[in-house]
Amino acid sequence: MELLVDRRNLASLSFLYKLINGQIDCPYLMSKLNLTVPRIGSRSESFFYTAFCRTNVLSKSPVVHMCAVYNKICQLCDINFDDIKAILNTYKETYIN
């Protein structure tokens, strides 16, 4: 049985995938996603930019949480080209097993 935190993270990844790939039409949420544009030679490994959160309320907000969960696995899969099963399996193999 999966832990509650893992189920929440999988649901966040699933929602983010659907939002990015146009299965959920919500321009407001799309405007809240900030893509990272790394400098040449940068060691940045994040796909989404997440600002420093001064409070727990902001750090636990859905958009920040979705981006943070995907940033953990962004080097192992691509949200634009992989299917949802591959992304969820990448998370499961990395953090659940």
Number of C-alpha atoms within 10 A of each C-alpha: 4 8 8 9 9 14 12 14 19 20 14 20 23 16 16 24 23 15 16 16 14 10 11 14 12 11 9 8 14 15 8 10 17 15 12 13 12 12 8 6 6 8 8 10 13 19 21 18 15 18 10 8 11 8 8 8 9 14 16 13 10 14 18 19 18 23 22 22 17 24 17 15 20 19 11 12 17 15 19 10 10 11 13 17 10 15 23 19 14 16 23 15 10 12 11 11 6
